[in-house]
């Protein structure tokens, strides 16, 4: 089966074309035929494309909206130039969509029906920056490929629907949960699931026996405690603002600070919330950048005090969550690093794990330094009883597989 995977944002569209089926899922032999992204949709769009050989092509095209973008994409994917070998739209058998918010209704990936579309619309007030664009991607794919081609929604929140009530509730008046659905939902679920699944394959451990802590450290960062393949706690909450220090988000903060900052700085509450989302985290503390690569360079080359402080805060918060989840789960088998920082920054991994020797985790620095650029493997010493691994996330592959399963009905 050829699955088109779409991740539609406000002016961006990321995509992959994956050849998969039940046998390939079992053998881990799915094939990626093409991938890329389209940016600045709504104007002169910049398109980055990679065919099966990984060779990069850059294009520009005037794409006025998501419909035009998906139409362009489907034409390219089925052209000889793409190298995918697909020659007609009929060879795209299904479409898998990343959808950010599935609320309490969706605990797994589902075929898109009019009822599902309405439910995703209902969730717009919980994810105003994401769900409308995800829906636009669904409508555009339906129009480009026809109503007969199955579409599947894969939700970022679904994996965390296994959280227990005492974990997902905030300790605020209960009617606020009943009336307004205020609770912790968690995000990055597809990534945490993908990483935990891949590690089980690598370690050969049975699903039921496994306790892991996954750390997705990218621009957005979150931690997840996973027992027997189910999420039991995660650091993001009602929105992706809660939890770890991130590129531009503060993570955990005393809610009373919002009104205080608003009063002192003459800002509205939405403005303060925007400040916590887009001007805080690594960027806010360092005053320099949200890019961990540049912060590490500033700290190393110029001994920049605030770059070092931002890195210290980032690593300390992550270690604190590891401690909390070890307590919540009564121990763990492994800590799994993923995301741009988790996969490429050995120094950050080492610093997060530094001081965890007492729970049996010691970093093997040579192994750790060698794990970059998409390589997977163990970065703890052979005799560590709590292991640490780098397991690159592959959300698109998981979306393609979920789509295949939902369409097959297996
Ligand atoms: P997103 O969450 O947007 O998908 P990524 O997972 O690509 O983002 O992660 C982006 C982050 O990864 C940035 O902070 C970037 O600096 C960091 N990163 C990428 N490569 C490296 C590297 N070699 N060393 C340190 N940080 C890196």
Boltz pocket constraint, residues with backbone or C-beta under 6 A from the ligand:
constraints:
  - pocket:
      binder: B
      contacts: [[A, 217], [A, 218], [A, 219], [A, 220], [A, 247], [A, 290], [A, 291], [A, 292], [A, 293], [A, 294], [A, 296], [A, 339], [A, 340], [A, 341], [A, 344], [A, 345]]
      max_distance: 6.0
